[in-house]
Amino acid sequence: MIDLRSDTVTTPTPAMRRAMAEAEVGDDVYGEDPTVNRLQELLAEMAGFEAGLLMPSGTMSNLVALATHAQRGFEAILPEGAHTYDREMGGLVAVAGLIPRLVPAPLGVPEVAAVRRAARHGGIPKGVIVLENSHNIAGGTVVPLERCREIGELARKEGLPLHLDGARAFNAAVAQGVGIDAVCAPFDSASLCLSKGLAAPVGTVLLGSKAFIGRAHRHRKILGGGMRQAGVLAAAGLVAVTTMVERLGDDHQRALALAEGLAPLPGIIVDLERAQTNMVNIEVEDAYGFVADLEQRGLRCNAMSANVMRLVTHYQIDDEAIDAAIGLIAAALEQRQVAGRV
């Protein structure tokens, strides 16, 4: 089975498993787990922040960040299709008490003017601005450094904090040929995921100032995110950020090869402009039925809507798997055409 549903299906590398087995641990709720502390300090240094806080998931990390930044009843300004809004079960409303205001974001990239209008819109007070890089729903597209910088300047002028949902921020950094510090520079806080393309089994680190992280501890505790001997997880995260970042470029190259291999096939539409990182979005009639057909043939992928399916490369997908996936999709499309003619 070729599994292109998501880079979340990655399993820990042998080096991660060894590090987890040998991890030095302590009680992290007391701040005494040395491996957790090393991970938090390393990521903060890499990304240009003062401090970090390990979370069980990116969803919790984003929710803690928004609750720490903004008061209940205030607005959170987000790009349309933002994972924080679209795929995190309404936590920013139900738990943080924030009201989402979406701005248009072609390819996941909002215009500065649109964010400015949202920030100055009357009525409900504004609490926080959120960007996502890379943008999941848009198909792994990258928000350019200059646009992030411009929105960061706007946020400071408006007196609003700017948070980065960086579930795949390392992908965005590699795609632009820069370090993670450059991607994070305009932001007051960032959630950096250790799983997905980096292949750690669990964990996201929320980054920010020491004062911000101090307040975030309370919200993590409220949500049940205080972990004890979490060094066994942090150990895998340390291996992830020190050994798995540079190879993300291989995933990007394979995703582009997949997109280019599929683009000429009749019966689907592939937007090559979106193939910027490790995701390929395909437009196809009855995406849910097509995904079910492909699984019967040995290829797993996800339908994002009635006519869009997504394929995601990761470190367990090699060149042979890409060639095989193209062949399976071509065969499924040909079978559809034969059935249609009959």
Helices and strands as residue ranges (DSSP letters): E 2-3, G 7-9, H 14-22, G 28-30, H 34-47, E 51-55, H 58-69, E 75-79, H 83-86, H 91-94, E 99-103, G 106-108, H 112-120, E 126-132, H 145-158, E 162-166, H 169-176, H 180-184, E 189-193, G 196-198, E 204-208, H 210-222, H 231-243, H 248-262, E 268-270, G 272-274, E 279-284, H 287-297, E 299-300, E 302-305, E 308-312, H 319-341
